[in-house]
Amino acid sequence: MNIGIISSTFLPGPHTAGIEIFLFHEATELSKLGHSVSLFTSRTSRGWKDQLPFNLVNYLPGTSLLFQISSPLARAYLEMQLRFFQKTRPSDIWHVHLAYPFGVVALPLSTKLNIPSVLTCHGRDIQRLPEIHYGYRLNSSIDRWVRRTIPCADRIISVSPSVRKELSDIGYPLRRIVDIPYCIDFARLSSQADKQALRKKLELPETVPVIVTVSRNHPKKGYIYLLQALSILNKRGIEFLSICIGKDTEELEADAERLGIGDKCRFVGECRVSFTPPNIVLPPEKVIEYYHAADLFVLPSLIETFGIVLIEAMAAGLPVLTSDVDGCRDVVRDDINGLLAPPKDAVSLAEKIEFILSNKGLQERLVSAGREFASNLSRQKIVKEYEELFESLVQDND
């Protein structure tokens, strides 16, 4: 098949999140399966042409900016580019990522051009959380455009039950929603590692419990509640070292000092991906080293689409604790492959952290179930499901 993938974002970008990781895995694995893949995406990757196993087509300057200035002009400008994309890189099917901004243009155009289309939503394009101003659809105009255009998609991928519910609430037919979760590089994440050797390399204490969190510093990630929970543990005399990895986590140092835990927290910042195509490694090796050196993974988010780092941590052999919210509860089954805590509840979060760290039997049980769960989400397996969906839609369109 000739497969066109359309996304407003790709690597390398301001930060590496679930969508960027998935796009790389999808395009790479589909190419390995023998398909001709063309990715229409941001100009940040323009230096990578001819260095990857798939084709890169970069959209023209000003495309993203126009969506902030003039929606009608932006839509016309993008439609012109997508028509040229199809003319020069003819595709049997389009896989569109994000209902907004590019979905509102690409999906209706695919109908006009008689190209089967699949949409995958990734977060703020479909979800809304007004209390932290999260979600494009909080803008009534964007919400109308999304509602008007997503019916043009032949299928929409739901990466989690929470996303499926959002799509159902909008009115998209349930029979056309396909459940396919995110994927991970399970082989790398689950590889054996010498924990003590890694602790020495990363300058971590040999015996103090290490709690790791991997996520950018954003209001939806709930970092403040983690710090408050750690402060409670510190006052109880519980020993720990917290490692926070992600873009702008360094900005949390002042909060940690204010809470009296500055000496018990380390803010690593973003571990940049080694962008040397075609040898791009996701997640970065240093993140995996921190996973393997730690004792517990905690993600105190207020909302997620899927929470790919939860699966990464499970694959790496860590017990997982996260919030009982959309996205997180879709991945973690409470007391089965992880524990859930009420959102924005530092006291409960502290109690559950202490409970896990003090219970070796619980740790072993959660780690075993977590690894088994994560093993079903290898990138080879998940991308194969996409391939089968694409083939069925192309055949139906013949």
ABEGO torsion letter per residue (X at the ends): XBBBBBBABBOBBABBBAAAAAAAAAAAAAAAAGBBBBBBBBAAAAAABGABABBBBBBBBGAAAAAAABAAAAAAAAAAAAAAAAAABBBABBBBBEAOAAAAAAAAAAAAAGBBBBBBBAEAAABBBAAAGBEAAABAAAAAAAAAAAAABABBBBABAAAAAAAAAAGBBAAABBBBBBBBBAAAAABBBBAAAAAAAAGBBAABBBBBBBBBBBAAAGAAAAAAAAAAAAAAGBBBBBBBBEBGAAAAAAAAAAAGAAAABBBAEBBBBBBBOABBBOBBAAAAAAAAABABBBBABABBAAGAAAAAAAAAGBBBBBBBBBGAAAABBBGAAEBBBBBGBAAAAAAAAAAAAABAAAAAAAAAAAAAAAAAABAAAAAAAAAAAAAAAAAAAX
